Amino acid sequence: MPRPLRSAVYRPQEIAILHCTQRCVRRAYLSGVDAVSGKDYSYRKEWIRLRIEKLASVFGLDILAYAILSNHMHLILRSRPDVVVSWSDRQAALRWLQVFPGKRIDEQLGDPTTHDVDTLANDPDRMALVRKRLSDVSWFMRALSEPIARLANRQDECTGSFWEGRFKAQRLLDEAALLACCMYVDLNPVRAAMAESPAESTFTSAYDRLKASAGETIESAAASMQTINREDAAKILKNSTSEQLAKRREDAKKRRGPRVNRDAWLAPLTLNPRATGPVANKEGVRASDKGFLDMSLADYLALLYWTGSKGRADKSGRIAADYAPTLAKLGIAEGMWCDLVWNFKKYFGKSRGPGSPDRMQEEAILGLRKFQPGQRKVRTCFA
């Protein structure tokens, strides 16, 4: 069964929360330990994390959760066209040129020129298209996947595909699906027997939030949001040797910003009901400061640890008293929470919109369909 069109899942001009999955070609361990050659490519996970962190500072999208494994990655993204609207034309143009510089005389210098930014900002038709793309999940995934593939191919001295093909996208329809999917993503290393607990699950959003709550900081990989004068760029190019330009290019790639909390680039977890409007981030490390779950980080981590400790062996176990009210509010049947999280793919793997049965039915009707795959099966998990 072919994957549905992107337009059938979401529209770039509306706020939507999407669960995106991207796999390596033939599910090879291109970011882990290759069983055939014995080579360890695990360091590429940091490439991917750094790229996501940089794009989080550029695009009008919130990174809600992520997990990078040996042969695939998961991302939960919230498109924020309302945040993009709040940016000035010059701000939007500068953000776009940080990722898609196009052809310019100083492409080795790392930052766009003031002339490039002004030229783009003064083109209304082009800016309308740029604004649309800055909150488009497809353009975000393109900006994430393509540079990683090029870098890996250059390192391996080969050509061809690194990623399997089109990324898979599912629209999360309600808070129950969002909470279950976040925990499914954060527990991926535990499910894959790569870690014993979230505290050992490196390259996940849960790990970053845990370390940040303990006070750990990192050097920011956010885009610099600086420009260079066109005349100065021309002088540098004229007076520099090819070796000097190569070194300048490498320095630009390695450039880091000030130290920030480890999870500063991730969207805050707790939703503040008093916060209205775009709530755009002022520090420039992420799109906005808007949360996404009606629970505290401490409660989320406690439920995550509990769910991870039960695993597959407790599919029909009773919900602990501390978490029962939260799950009951979401309409999840008692004893089915672990089954919903650990078998998220079984219930929703072929669905374009995971959620409660009623919400899935509504979404199917809007798409001129009678039902969604998994809609009947998931009823057992909801009261």
C-alpha positions as CSV (number, residue, x, y, z in Angstrom):
1,M,0.0,0.0,0.0
2,P,1.6,3.3,-1.1
3,R,2.1,6.1,1.4
4,P,-0.6,8.8,1.2
5,L,0.1,12.2,-0.4
6,R,1.5,14.8,2.0
7,S,-1.5,17.0,1.2
8,A,-3.8,14.2,2.4
9,V,-2.0,14.2,5.8
10,Y,-1.5,17.9,6.5
11,R,-1.3,21.3,4.9
12,P,1.8,23.6,5.5
13,Q,-0.4,26.6,6.2
14,E,-2.0,25.1,9.3
15,I,-0.6,24.1,12.7
16,A,-0.2,20.3,12.9
17,I,1.8,17.8,14.9
18,L,3.4,15.1,12.9
19,H,5.3,11.9,13.7
20,C,8.0,11.5,11.1
21,T,10.2,8.5,10.5
22,Q,13.2,8.3,8.1
23,R,15.1,5.0,7.5
24,C,18.5,4.3,6.1
25,V,18.5,2.5,2.7
26,R,17.7,-1.2,3.1
27,R,17.6,-0.6,6.8
28,A,21.4,-0.8,6.9
29,Y,23.2,0.3,10.1
30,L,24.7,3.5,8.5
31,S,24.6,5.3,11.8
32,G,25.5,2.4,14.0
33,V,27.8,-0.7,14.0
34,D,27.7,-2.4,10.6
35,A,27.5,-6.1,11.2
36,V,29.1,-7.0,7.8
37,S,32.1,-4.7,7.8
38,G,32.4,-4.2,11.5
39,K,32.7,-0.5,11.1
40,D,31.2,1.7,13.8
41,Y,29.3,4.7,12.4
42,S,27.7,5.7,15.7
43,Y,29.3,9.1,15.6
44,R,27.0,10.0,12.7
45,K,24.1,10.2,15.3
46,E,25.8,13.4,16.5
47,W,25.9,14.7,13.0
48,I,22.1,14.2,12.8
49,R,21.4,15.7,16.2
50,L,23.5,18.8,15.5
51,R,21.7,19.3,12.2
52,I,18.3,19.0,13.8
53,E,19.4,21.5,16.5
54,K,20.5,24.0,13.8
55,L,17.3,23.6,11.8
56,A,15.3,24.1,15.0
57,S,16.7,27.6,15.2
58,V,15.9,28.4,11.5
59,F,12.5,26.8,10.7
60,G,9.1,27.7,12.0
61,L,8.7,24.2,13.6
62,D,8.8,23.0,17.2
63,I,10.9,19.8,17.9
64,L,8.7,18.0,20.5
65,A,10.6,14.7,20.6
66,Y,13.2,12.8,18.7
67,A,15.2,9.5,18.7
68,I,18.2,8.6,16.5
69,L,18.9,4.9,16.2
70,S,21.4,2.9,14.2
71,N,19.3,2.6,11.0
72,H,16.4,5.1,11.4
73,M,15.3,8.2,13.3
74,H,12.0,9.5,14.7
75,L,10.9,13.1,15.0
76,I,7.7,14.6,16.4
77,L,7.3,18.1,14.8
78,R,4.8,20.8,15.2
79,S,4.5,23.2,12.3
80,R,4.2,26.8,13.3
81,P,3.1,29.1,10.4
82,D,1.8,31.5,13.0
83,V,5.4,32.0,14.3
84,V,6.7,32.5,10.7
85,V,4.1,35.3,10.2
86,S,5.5,37.1,13.3
87,W,8.9,37.4,11.6
88,S,9.8,40.4,9.6
89,D,10.7,39.9,5.9
90,R,14.4,40.4,6.7
91,Q,14.3,37.9,9.5
92,A,12.6,35.3,7.4
93,A,15.0,35.9,4.5
94,L,18.1,35.6,6.7
95,R,16.8,32.3,8.2
96,W,16.1,30.9,4.7
97,L,19.6,31.8,3.4
98,Q,21.3,30.2,6.4
99,V,20.1,26.8,5.1
100,F,19.5,27.4,1.4
101,P,22.2,30.0,0.4
102,G,21.9,29.3,-3.4
103,K,24.7,30.5,-5.6
104,R,26.7,33.5,-4.3
105,I,30.2,34.7,-4.6
106,D,31.0,34.1,-0.9
107,E,29.4,30.6,-0.3
108,Q,32.7,29.5,1.4
109,L,32.3,32.2,4.1
110,G,29.4,30.5,5.9
111,D,27.0,33.5,6.3
112,P,24.8,35.2,3.7
113,T,25.7,38.7,2.6
114,T,23.6,41.7,3.5
115,H,22.9,42.2,-0.2
116,D,21.5,38.7,-0.5
117,V,19.2,39.1,2.4
118,D,18.0,42.5,1.3
119,T,17.4,41.3,-2.3
120,L,15.3,38.4,-1.1
121,A,13.4,40.4,1.5
122,N,12.4,42.9,-1.2
123,D,10.9,40.3,-3.5
124,P,7.2,39.8,-2.2
125,D,6.4,36.8,-4.4
126,R,9.6,35.0,-3.5
127,M,9.1,35.8,0.2
128,A,5.5,34.4,0.2
129,L,7.0,31.1,-1.0
130,V,9.9,31.2,1.5
131,R,7.5,31.8,4.4
132,K,5.4,28.9,3.3
133,R,8.4,26.6,3.2
134,L,9.8,27.7,6.5
135,S,6.9,26.0,8.3
136,D,6.7,23.1,5.9
137,V,7.7,19.7,7.5
138,S,8.7,18.4,4.0
139,W,11.3,21.2,3.5
140,F,12.6,20.6,7.1
141,M,13.1,16.9,6.4
142,R,14.8,17.8,3.1
143,A,17.2,20.2,4.8
144,L,17.9,17.6,7.4
145,S,18.3,14.4,5.3
146,E,20.2,15.7,2.2
147,P,23.3,17.1,3.9
148,I,23.7,14.0,6.1
149,A,23.5,11.8,3.0
150,R,26.1,13.9,1.1
151,L,28.5,14.0,4.1
152,A,28.2,10.2,4.6
153,N,28.7,9.4,0.9
154,R,31.7,11.7,0.7
155,Q,33.2,10.0,3.8
156,D,32.5,6.5,2.4
157,E,33.7,7.5,-1.1
158,C,30.5,6.2,-2.7
159,T,27.4,7.5,-4.4
160,G,23.7,6.6,-4.2
161,S,21.0,6.8,-1.6
162,F,21.7,7.0,2.1
163,W,18.0,7.3,3.1
164,E,15.5,4.7,2.0
165,G,13.2,7.2,0.3
166,R,10.3,9.5,1.3
167,F,10.0,9.9,5.0
168,K,6.8,8.6,6.6
169,A,4.5,11.2,8.2
170,Q,1.5,10.7,10.5
171,R,-0.6,13.5,11.9
172,L,-1.2,13.0,15.7
173,L,-4.9,13.9,16.2
174,D,-5.2,14.3,20.0
175,E,-3.3,14.5,23.3
176,A,-3.6,10.7,23.9
177,A,-1.9,10.0,20.6
178,L,0.7,12.7,21.3
179,L,1.6,11.4,24.7
180,A,1.7,7.8,23.6
181,C,3.8,8.6,20.5
182,C,6.3,10.8,22.6
183,M,6.9,7.9,24.9
184,Y,7.1,5.4,22.0
185,V,9.8,7.6,20.5
186,D,11.7,8.2,23.7
187,L,11.6,4.5,24.6
188,N,12.8,3.3,21.2
189,P,16.4,2.5,22.4
190,V,14.8,0.5,25.3
191,R,12.5,-1.4,23.0
192,A,15.5,-2.1,20.7
193,A,17.5,-3.4,23.7
194,M,20.1,-0.7,23.2
195,A,19.5,0.8,26.6
196,E,18.1,-0.3,30.0
197,S,16.3,2.9,30.8
198,P,15.7,6.5,29.5
199,A,18.7,7.7,31.5
200,E,20.9,5.5,29.2
201,S,19.0,6.3,25.9
202,T,21.4,8.7,24.3
203,F,20.3,10.7,21.3
204,T,16.7,10.9,22.5
205,S,14.7,13.9,23.7
206,A,14.1,12.2,27.0
207,Y,17.9,11.9,27.6
208,D,18.4,15.6,26.7
209,R,15.6,16.7,29.1
210,L,17.0,14.5,31.9
211,K,20.5,15.9,31.5
212,A,19.2,19.5,31.3
213,S,17.2,19.1,34.5
214,A,20.4,18.0,36.1
215,G,22.1,21.3,34.9
216,E,24.0,20.0,31.9
217,T,24.8,22.6,29.2
218,I,26.1,22.3,25.6
219,E,27.6,24.7,23.0
220,S,24.7,25.8,20.9
221,A,24.6,24.7,17.3
222,A,22.0,27.3,16.4
223,A,22.5,29.3,13.1
224,S,24.5,32.5,13.7
225,M,21.9,34.8,12.1
226,Q,24.7,37.1,11.0
227,T,25.4,38.6,7.6
228,I,28.7,39.6,5.9
229,N,29.2,42.7,3.8
230,R,29.3,42.0,0.1
231,E,32.4,44.1,-0.5
232,D,34.3,42.5,2.4
233,A,33.4,39.1,1.1
234,A,34.8,40.0,-2.3
235,K,38.0,41.2,-0.8
236,I,38.4,38.0,1.3
237,L,37.9,35.8,-1.8
238,K,40.4,37.9,-3.8
239,N,43.1,37.9,-1.2
240,S,42.8,34.3,0.1
241,T,44.3,31.2,-1.2
242,S,42.3,28.0,-1.8
243,E,43.8,26.5,1.4
244,Q,42.7,29.6,3.5
245,L,39.2,29.5,2.0
246,A,39.0,25.7,2.8
247,K,40.1,26.4,6.4
248,R,37.5,29.3,6.7
249,R,34.8,26.9,5.4
250,E,35.7,24.3,8.0
251,D,35.8,26.9,10.8
252,A,32.3,28.0,9.8
253,K,31.1,24.4,10.0
254,K,32.6,23.9,13.4
255,R,31.5,27.3,14.8
256,R,29.4,27.0,17.9
257,G,27.4,29.5,19.9
258,P,27.2,30.2,23.6
259,R,26.5,27.5,26.1
260,V,22.8,26.7,26.6
261,N,20.8,24.1,28.5
262,R,21.1,20.7,26.8
263,D,17.4,20.8,25.8
264,A,17.2,24.5,24.9
265,W,16.5,23.7,21.3
266,L,13.6,21.4,22.1
267,A,10.1,22.7,22.7
268,P,9.2,23.0,26.4
269,L,7.2,20.0,27.5
270,T,4.6,21.6,29.7
271,L,1.8,23.5,28.0
272,N,1.1,26.9,29.6
273,P,-2.7,27.6,29.2
274,R,-2.1,31.3,29.8
275,A,0.4,31.7,26.9
276,T,-1.5,32.9,23.9
277,G,-0.4,33.7,20.4
278,P,2.8,32.5,18.7
279,V,5.0,32.7,21.8
280,A,8.1,33.1,19.5
281,N,11.4,32.3,21.1
282,K,13.6,35.4,21.8
283,E,17.0,33.7,22.1
284,G,16.8,32.2,18.5
285,V,17.5,28.6,19.5
286,R,14.0,27.3,18.7
287,A,10.8,28.5,17.0
288,S,8.7,29.1,20.0
289,D,8.4,28.6,23.8
290,K,5.0,27.0,23.6
291,G,4.7,23.6,25.4
292,F,2.6,20.7,24.1
293,L,1.5,18.4,27.0
294,D,-0.8,19.1,30.0
295,M,1.7,17.7,32.5
296,S,4.9,18.6,34.2
297,L,8.3,17.4,33.0
298,A,8.7,15.5,36.3
299,D,5.4,13.7,35.8
300,Y,6.2,12.9,32.2
301,L,9.6,11.4,33.1
302,A,8.1,9.4,36.0
303,L,5.5,7.9,33.7
304,L,8.2,7.3,31.1
305,Y,10.3,5.4,33.6
306,W,7.3,3.4,34.8
307,T,6.2,2.5,31.2
308,G,9.8,1.6,30.3
309,S,10.2,-0.7,33.3
310,K,7.0,-2.6,32.6
311,G,7.6,-3.2,28.9
312,R,6.1,-6.0,27.0
313,A,5.7,-8.2,30.1
314,D,3.0,-6.0,31.6
315,K,0.6,-5.5,28.7
316,S,-2.5,-6.1,30.8
317,G,-1.1,-4.9,34.1
318,R,-3.0,-2.3,36.3
319,I,-2.1,1.3,35.9
320,A,-0.2,2.7,39.0
321,A,-2.4,4.9,41.1
322,D,-0.1,7.9,40.5
323,Y,-0.8,7.8,36.8
324,A,-4.4,6.6,36.6
325,P,-6.0,10.0,36.7
326,T,-3.8,11.3,33.9
327,L,-4.6,8.4,31.6
328,A,-8.2,8.3,32.5
329,K,-8.6,11.9,31.5
330,L,-7.2,10.9,28.1
331,G,-9.8,8.1,27.8
332,I,-7.3,5.3,27.9
333,A,-8.6,2.0,29.3
334,E,-7.1,0.8,32.5
335,G,-4.3,-1.7,31.9
336,M,-3.8,-0.9,28.3
337,W,-1.4,2.0,28.5
338,C,1.8,-0.1,28.2
339,D,0.3,-2.0,25.3
340,L,-0.6,1.2,23.5
341,V,3.0,2.6,23.9
342,W,5.0,-0.5,23.3
343,N,2.9,-1.6,20.4
344,F,2.3,1.9,18.9
345,K,3.4,0.7,15.5
346,K,1.0,-2.3,15.6
347,Y,-2.0,-0.1,16.2
348,F,-1.1,2.9,14.1
349,G,1.6,1.8,11.7
350,K,-0.6,2.0,8.7
351,S,-2.7,5.0,9.9
352,R,-2.3,8.5,8.5
353,G,-3.7,9.9,11.7
354,P,-3.1,8.2,15.1
355,G,-5.6,9.1,17.9
356,S,-8.6,7.9,19.8
357,P,-11.1,5.9,17.8
358,D,-13.6,8.8,17.6
359,R,-10.9,11.2,16.4
360,M,-9.7,8.7,13.8
361,Q,-13.2,8.3,12.6
362,E,-13.6,12.1,12.2
363,E,-10.4,12.4,10.3
364,A,-11.4,9.5,8.0
365,I,-14.7,11.3,7.2
366,L,-12.8,14.5,6.4
367,G,-10.6,12.5,4.0
368,L,-13.7,11.1,2.3
369,R,-13.0,7.6,3.7
370,K,-15.1,5.2,5.8
371,F,-12.3,4.4,8.3
372,Q,-8.6,4.5,9.0
373,P,-6.4,1.4,9.2
374,G,-6.1,0.4,12.9
375,Q,-9.2,2.3,13.9
376,R,-11.1,-0.8,15.1
377,K,-8.0,-2.5,16.6
378,V,-7.2,0.5,18.8
379,R,-10.7,0.6,20.4
380,T,-9.5,-2.0,22.9
381,C,-7.0,0.5,24.3
382,F,-9.7,3.2,25.0
383,A,-12.5,3.2,27.5
